[in-house]
Amino acid sequence: MTNQNVLVSDVKGVAMAVAAMKNQSIKLLKVETAEVGGGAARVNAWVDSLRASSPPRVKSTTTAPSPLNQTEDEESSWNLHHPSAMSMFEQITNSSKGKQIVMFLDYDGTLSPIVEDPDRAFMSDEMRKAVRAVARYFPTAIVSGRCRDKVYSFVKLAELYYAGSHGMDIKGPSKSNKNKNANQAVLFQPASEFLPMIDEVCKILMEKTKSISGARVENNKFCLSVHFRCVEEKSWAALAEQVRLVLNEYPKLKLTQGRKVLEIRPTIKWDKGKALEFLLESLGYANSSEVLPVYIGDDRTDEDAFKVLRDRGQGFGILVSKVPKETNASYSLQEPAEVKDFLRRLVKWKRLSTPQ
């Protein structure tokens, strides 16, 4: 499987999320459990991983502490290898000469701020205008861990492609776009057979976690999200244990981590990277050298798409983060406000470079 995947194998074994860096790629190492007292050890290791991957939120007016404890030299080195997409804008656009730019955008933390209540992760009207303007010039897709219908209710733009449930629920635009190569009737759901299981596990997890204050289980149709952003850290172990016990009974489901969220997905070889490749094929650019994919995202799950672009040697990944992180992205932006500025600048550049 791809990076970030934690496979739940059997009652006595569960894979733990342990971040490791190798060749600028985030990987998770499987931690074997002991026969005696293994449950507590598993959960403790799991909680350590949650803590490492979920730095506390900081207000935009403060300097974010680095989860990697970098020195200034290390932070400068990171910025050198992942410069701002705004400062490198001309390099990005120069790379697009003779090519069709295709935009892929994560939602939470990219187009909208990360908020405590996932149902209130609204994008601003200004951001919506920027995305709408981008879609006039470039095929544009929203790729999110959210249920496709849910993310559409936030974005409200019919001319976009939507890939919900980490790319396991893909639908083309309901409003005509200008791309002649595109298959707008696309509808792809590679995990349909798992729907009954996902619904069943959702009900069980909602019951098992209801006593843990702040825990929230979200049904994203083809995957589940267990949010712990509002859970006190002292209760993380209890939450992790409840999730572990439930998933022990469902070996066809796997666990991955995001920003203060646990993601439960089918164990199929499908992720945001696969969704990116599928959408490029649907747009008529499967093996084309005349395309420049640009993927903007902020989460671990976006690393699958960043890695695809890096492996293809085609296009750019842009990580949205205030702090240095191990990533396969080529460039960085600090927050959704910078994403909006980048999108606006891209539209302005396209308008000026397009013959009237």
Salt bridges, closest charged atoms under 4 A:
GLU35 OE1 - LYS12 NZ 3.60
ASP48 OD1 - ARG51 NH1 3.04
ASP106 OD1 - LYS272 NZ 3.36
ASP108 OD2 - ARG146 NE 2.89
GLU116 OE2 - ARG57 NH2 3.04
ASP117 OD1 - ARG216 NH1 2.79
ASP119 OD1 - LYS150 NZ 3.24
ASP119 OD2 - ARG216 NH2 2.15
ASP125 OD1 - ARG128 NH1 3.15
ASP149 OD1 - ARG148 NH1 3.87
ASP169 OD1 - ARG148 NE 3.13
ASP169 OD2 - LYS221 NZ 3.97
GLU207 OE2 - LYS210 NZ 2.87
GLU218 OE2 - ARG146 NH1 3.22
GLU218 OE1 - HIS227 NE2 2.72
GLU232 OE1 - LYS234 NZ 3.49
GLU233 OE2 - ARG51 NE 2.35
GLU241 OE2 - ARG244 NH2 2.68
GLU263 OE1 - HIS166 NE2 3.36
ASP298 OD2 - ARG259 NH1 2.43
ASP302 OD1 - LYS272 NZ 2.93
ASP311 OD2 - LYS307 NZ 2.80
GLU335 OE1 - LYS322 NZ 3.26
